[in-house]
Amino acid sequence: MSVPLTVLSDDENLFRDSCRGFAEERIKPLVHEMDEKAKLDADIIPELFRLGVMGIQIPEEFDGSAGSFFMSVLAVEEISRIDASFGVFIDVQNTLMNNAIMRWAGDDQKKKYLPQLATELVGAYALSEAGSGSDAFALACRATDKGDHFLLNGRKLWITNALEAGLFIVFANVNPELGYKGITAFLVEKDFPGFSVGKKEDKLGIRASSTCELILEDCRVPKDNVLGEIGKGYKIAIETLNEGRIGIGAQMVGIAQGSWDCGAAYAKERKAFGKALADFQAIQFQLAEAATQIEAARLMVYNAARLKDAGQDFLKEAAMAKYFSSQVAEHVTSLIVEIYGGYGYTRDYPAEKYFRDSKIGKIYEGTSNMQLQTIAKHLLR
Ligand SMILES: Cc1cc2nc3c(=O)[nH]c(=O)nc-3n(C[C@H](O)[C@H](O)[C@H](O)COP(=O)(O)OP(=O)(O)OC[C@H]3O[C@@H](n4cnc5c(N)ncnc54)[C@H](O)[C@@H]3O)c2cc1C
């Protein structure tokens, strides 16, 4: 029997409720201050590990929650409904770091890192550089073979979770003459000699999420820490991001829903011309249209995630889901600022933060143009 996309199994329901409860009770009271201070509350991080949302798909034998990719999407959506900075924090951990290790790491690497990633170790994913974002394979970081280890040199930019992470997937080229076929993925621990975290960006939105430069100066990485095959890093980079962008879609759905919930509650309270705003048909229609868009975006994200879990092709659907949900998030959060009126433009109310947080959806893990390129390639090939 076919199951509607938004009908959750008992396990999925329980899991979503626990994420929702945690976000409401523990994260919500901290959101304003974290945004002001541009810093995640450190006390929440071990609690996220205990909740099981940092190793959602990691198998039980490695101390993980043995859940599905769809559950990662549910967690990112629910946490982002309250705070998109913690939303991307768990998103990077699950959909980029854990996913890449489970898929590409050797047995010894899995034994070493997966139990830590499920219980205490934060991960980050370092592909972009100052001169290469969309054109990721033009990366300039170099890896020189020194026998039993590599020396990495160069800089990475825009790395999410850099301040909290203990383990980084770093992409560097072992032989620039080979072009993208020299790109190799390395598992770099923060204490490896020659590795340091540089400047932290001062951002428009998701301000509490750390976004930093990484500096690699003769960074010594043992050969055992090559992830996957030498020269196949490009494949790891693309395929991990193909999956990861479904998580960004979920982040955008969460932001849009969180913003809508606040806006609808405000519209019921706020009086104008002797009535609640929500009694005006114009406001009702705007909220109804926004809710319809959120529902469409959610269906696209859920469908892409369920396709992935079912082992079916999901590339086009993932790109469409991320493209569309980031548009919806920007549109809905902007509308909700207007529904709050002047108050929406101040930091005393949550509307403006949702609006700022939404903007990143069109930029990271492939800009909107890059998503359109992927979609067009699929449709026109
Ligand atoms: C807050 C934040 C967090 C991030 N986190 C990470 C992270 O954890 N790890 C990581 O590796 N990276 C991360 N990034 C980097 C992010 O993925 C890149 O910023 C993004 O891929 C865009 O690259 P760029 O900034 O170099 O822009 P560019 O690639 O220079 O693009 C600029 C503009 O040109 C357009 N453009 C470029 N090429 C084309 C083309 N061929 N056709 C049409 N239009 C084009 C783009 O769509 C965009 O609008 C993060 C960025 C931010 C802002």
The ligand as an SDF file (V2000), in Angstrom:
LIG
                    3D

 53 58  0  0  0  0  0  0  0  0999 V2000
   27.5300   30.8690    5.7820 C   0  0  0  0  0  0  0  0  0  0  0  0
   28.2570   29.9980    4.8130 C   0  0  0  0  0  0  0  0  0  0  0  0
   28.6040   28.7010    5.1820 C   0  0  0  0  0  0  0  0  0  0  0  0
   29.3200   27.8970    4.3000 C   0  0  0  0  0  0  0  0  0  0  0  0
   29.7240   26.6520    4.6980 N   0  0  0  0  0  0  0  0  0  0  0  0
   30.5680   25.9280    3.8980 C   0  0  0  0  0  0  0  0  0  0  0  0
   31.1530   24.7100    4.3700 C   0  0  0  0  0  0  0  0  0  0  0  0
   30.8820   24.2380    5.4880 O   0  0  0  0  0  0  0  0  0  0  0  0
   32.0300   24.0540    3.5520 N   0  0  0  0  0  0  0  0  0  0  0  0
   32.3580   24.5320    2.3250 C   0  0  0  0  0  0  0  0  0  0  0  0
   33.1550   23.8840    1.6520 O   0  0  0  0  0  0  0  0  0  0  0  0
   31.8130   25.6880    1.8480 N   0  0  0  0  0  0  0  0  0  0  0  0
   30.9340   26.3960    2.6150 C   0  0  0  0  0  0  0  0  0  0  0  0
   30.4050   27.5790    2.1510 N   0  0  0  0  0  0  0  0  0  0  0  0
   30.7660   28.0600    0.8290 C   0  0  0  0  0  0  0  0  0  0  0  0
   29.6230   28.0310   -0.1650 C   0  0  0  0  0  0  0  0  0  0  0  0
   29.3340   26.7190   -0.5320 O   0  0  0  0  0  0  0  0  0  0  0  0
   30.0070   28.9260   -1.3450 C   0  0  0  0  0  0  0  0  0  0  0  0
   29.9620   30.2610   -0.8730 O   0  0  0  0  0  0  0  0  0  0  0  0
   29.0860   28.7420   -2.5250 C   0  0  0  0  0  0  0  0  0  0  0  0
   29.3050   27.4860   -3.1130 O   0  0  0  0  0  0  0  0  0  0  0  0
   29.2630   29.8370   -3.5870 C   0  0  0  0  0  0  0  0  0  0  0  0
   30.6020   29.9830   -3.9240 O   0  0  0  0  0  0  0  0  0  0  0  0
   31.2560   31.4630   -3.9690 P   0  0  0  0  0  0  0  0  0  0  0  0
   30.9340   32.1080   -2.6700 O   0  0  0  0  0  0  0  0  0  0  0  0
   32.6630   31.2930   -4.3380 O   0  0  0  0  0  0  0  0  0  0  0  0
   30.4650   32.2140   -5.0910 O   0  0  0  0  0  0  0  0  0  0  0  0
   30.7750   32.1540   -6.6740 P   0  0  0  0  0  0  0  0  0  0  0  0
   30.9890   30.7510   -7.0800 O   0  0  0  0  0  0  0  0  0  0  0  0
   31.8100   33.1570   -6.9860 O   0  0  0  0  0  0  0  0  0  0  0  0
   29.3850   32.6530   -7.2610 O   0  0  0  0  0  0  0  0  0  0  0  0
   28.9930   34.0300   -7.2780 C   0  0  0  0  0  0  0  0  0  0  0  0
   27.7210   34.1500   -8.0990 C   0  0  0  0  0  0  0  0  0  0  0  0
   27.9880   33.7410   -9.4470 O   0  0  0  0  0  0  0  0  0  0  0  0
   27.0990   32.7430   -9.8340 C   0  0  0  0  0  0  0  0  0  0  0  0
   27.7920   31.8070  -10.7340 N   0  0  0  0  0  0  0  0  0  0  0  0
   29.0130   31.2360  -10.5760 C   0  0  0  0  0  0  0  0  0  0  0  0
   29.2920   30.4180  -11.6210 N   0  0  0  0  0  0  0  0  0  0  0  0
   28.2180   30.4550  -12.4360 C   0  0  0  0  0  0  0  0  0  0  0  0
   27.8690   29.8300  -13.6750 C   0  0  0  0  0  0  0  0  0  0  0  0
   28.6930   28.9460  -14.2640 N   0  0  0  0  0  0  0  0  0  0  0  0
   26.6780   30.1160  -14.2480 N   0  0  0  0  0  0  0  0  0  0  0  0
   25.8280   30.9750  -13.6490 C   0  0  0  0  0  0  0  0  0  0  0  0
   26.0820   31.5980  -12.4850 N   0  0  0  0  0  0  0  0  0  0  0  0
   27.2630   31.3500  -11.8850 C   0  0  0  0  0  0  0  0  0  0  0  0
   26.6620   32.0440   -8.5530 C   0  0  0  0  0  0  0  0  0  0  0  0
   25.3950   31.4060   -8.6990 O   0  0  0  0  0  0  0  0  0  0  0  0
   26.5970   33.2390   -7.5930 C   0  0  0  0  0  0  0  0  0  0  0  0
   25.3660   33.8850   -7.7230 O   0  0  0  0  0  0  0  0  0  0  0  0
   29.6470   28.3780    3.0130 C   0  0  0  0  0  0  0  0  0  0  0  0
   29.2870   29.6850    2.6430 C   0  0  0  0  0  0  0  0  0  0  0  0
   28.6230   30.4860    3.5260 C   0  0  0  0  0  0  0  0  0  0  0  0
   28.2680   31.8980    3.1230 C   0  0  0  0  0  0  0  0  0  0  0  0
  1  2  1  0
  2  3  1  0
  2 52  2  0
  3  4  2  0
  4  5  1  0
  4 50  1  0
  5  6  2  0
  6  7  1  0
  6 13  1  0
  7  8  2  0
  7  9  1  0
  9 10  1  0
 10 11  2  0
 10 12  1  0
 12 13  2  0
 13 14  1  0
 14 15  1  0
 14 50  1  0
 15 16  1  0
 16 17  1  0
 16 18  1  0
 18 19  1  0
 18 20  1  0
 20 21  1  0
 20 22  1  0
 22 23  1  0
 23 24  1  0
 24 25  2  0
 24 26  1  0
 24 27  1  0
 27 28  1  0
 28 29  2  0
 28 30  1  0
 28 31  1  0
 31 32  1  0
 32 33  1  0
 33 34  1  0
 33 48  1  0
 34 35  1  0
 35 36  1  0
 35 46  1  0
 36 37  1  0
 36 45  1  0
 37 38  2  0
 38 39  1  0
 39 40  1  0
 39 45  2  0
 40 41  1  0
 40 42  2  0
 42 43  1  0
 43 44  2  0
 44 45  1  0
 46 47  1  0
 46 48  1  0
 48 49  1  0
 50 51  2  0
 51 52  1  0
 52 53  1  0
M  END
$$$$
